[in-house]
Amino acid sequence: MPKLTHREIEDFLAERNHLARIATVRADGAPTVVPVWFIYERDSILITPRKHSAFLANIRREPRVAITVDEDTGLYRKVLVEGAARIFYEVGEDRKWDDIYRRIACRYVDESAADFYLSETRDQPRALIGVEFARAKVTTWRMPNPNEPYTGIWAKRYYEPGSKMASPNYAIPTGPRIRG
């Protein structure tokens, strides 16, 4: 399965409209996943939980998280980040990072809508959390390009022993590629 280069990761995470999904651990040990707006800056995925969000409470108790960003058409690119979330700014320090909050909003809505959203939610305190790639396990994958072996669509451990795709002599098929 082809991996994304560091540049491809940065480009993908900079594209507008991809949601991140952050998985945290509840107090009872059960996992929970929440889709969130994010921005990739300073080699970190940055997210802005509200003061009373359950996932912020979960992170305070247990900082280990998993975050996925993916697409359901095209190259089917995926980025999985597993690590410890860090609270860069606590709830109530919002004015110190308003510029980041605005950049996050502008990734999902136009500037005038972002400014309206920010003015209407300014009195709702948030924290700024992030997961730094340098301190996390980052896994990526995408569909093969036309010049790459189609056997690269999965990790080798998924191929059933003795199947055609597991064979070292398997001929790389030519034909249409899966694209959304």
Secondary structure as GFF3:
##gff-version 3
##sequence-region A 1 180
A	DSSP	alpha_helix	6	14	.	.	.	ID=ss1
A	DSSP	beta_strand	20	25	.	.	.	ID=ss2
A	DSSP	beta_strand	31	36	.	.	.	ID=ss3
A	DSSP	beta_strand	39	41	.	.	.	ID=ss4
A	DSSP	beta_strand	44	47	.	.	.	ID=ss5
A	DSSP	alpha_helix	54	61	.	.	.	ID=ss6
A	DSSP	beta_strand	64	70	.	.	.	ID=ss7
A	DSSP	beta_strand	78	84	.	.	.	ID=ss8
A	DSSP	beta_strand	86	89	.	.	.	ID=ss9
A	DSSP	three_ten_helix	94	97	.	.	.	ID=ss10
A	DSSP	alpha_helix	98	108	.	.	.	ID=ss11
A	DSSP	alpha_helix	111	121	.	.	.	ID=ss12
A	DSSP	beta_strand	128	132	.	.	.	ID=ss13
A	DSSP	three_ten_helix	133	135	.	.	.	ID=ss14
A	DSSP	beta_strand	137	141	.	.	.	ID=ss15
A	DSSP	three_ten_helix	150	153	.	.	.	ID=ss16
A	DSSP	three_ten_helix	156	158	.	.	.	ID=ss17
A	DSSP	three_ten_helix	164	166	.	.	.	ID=ss18
###
